[in-house]
Amino acid sequence: MSVREKPTRGLSAALAVLVAAAAVLLVPPAVGALTGGGDGTQLRGLRVLVPNSPGGGYDVTARTAAKAMEDAGLTGPVEVFNLPGAGGTVGLGRTVNESGNDKLVMSMGLGVVGSVYTNDSPSTLADTTPIARLTQETEIVVVAKDSPYTSLGQLVDAWKADPGGVPVGGGSSPGGPDHLAPMLMAKAAGLPPKDVNYVSYDGGGELLAAVLGGKVAFGVSGLGEYADQIDAGELRVLAVTAGAPVPGVDAPTLKQAGLDVEFTNWRGIVAPPGLSDEGRADLEAAFDELRRSPEWAEALERNGWTDAYQPGPEFGAFLESENERVAGVLRELGLTS
């Protein structure tokens, strides 16, 4: 090698390093990468509003999703906070008033759809930005372990004989899933829905205390909310509202027990209105990544939830159809004009 060749080769090596560095800087982020965290990988500063009390379905869903997102490295720390009231419409109003805030989302579901009607809410889900539908699950008809009712048939016979003396509790206000399911059960049993003594609780946590304390004869709630108490033997499931038996749950469907009713609940995520295109895309991407993560798959199995994922635009169309469906059911039951 001559002395003249050394500078030339040294210059070539230096240029190669510079070209490689430039190439790294110019390569766009991978598809699906989140930009909200400033580092291309994390959405930072996310807050999740839960519109019911701790222990309810929206609360369990929100906290489970937040932990899964953190564990999967999709976000930084996620703050989950509760703002209960009026069947979720207090939280809905807060969300709608946070126009443009792309660091806030609300955990919600079918209950909020009905509560908008029964609470005459000035804010509606049409005012929000749909981000994702996440799950669906069966409702369960549940009693305390020391309840005299050991089958749905026994319960229905007593209910029909004395509707006022057999109160049913639900963790949602009138129009929510815990209310609609027993109303449809009553109709199928030949019991006028207006005769049902329904006691509304603000979330599954309050309902659980009422069922265990004997304040209501039975409760209707989501399976995932009470899985631990069922496993521990504190609660007995008399029926599931799904169309097919649920693995791991020793209880018939309503149809198998003689009531021609099939009913499922669902939950999802909405954000305030007025988001920028980038802000909305970041939130949609975060929940899309969540849905495909092993952490979320494990959470679905643990809670008995069924994956019912829909991205933002599809979820928005679904919300419109659910709004019409629930309004029709409420009118049919004579619960709204």
Buried (B, 14 or more C-beta within 10 A) or exposed (E): EEEEEEEEEEEEEEEEEEEEEEEEEEEEEEEEBBBBBEEEBBBBBBBBBBBBBBBBBBBBBBBBBBBBBBBBEBBBEBEBEBBBBBBBBBBBBBBBEBEEBBBBBBBBBBBBBBBBBBBEBEBBBEBBBBBBBBBBBBBBBBBBEEBEBEBBBBBBEBBBEEBEEBBBBBBBBBBBBBBBBBBBBBBBBEBEBEEBBBBBBBBBBBBBEBBBEEBBBBBBBBBBBBBEBBEEEBBBBBBBBBEEBBEEBEBBBBBEBEBEBBBBBBBBBBBBBBBEEEBBBBBBBBBBBBBEBEBBEEBBEEBBBEEBBBBBEEBBEBBEEBBEEBBEBBEEBEBBE
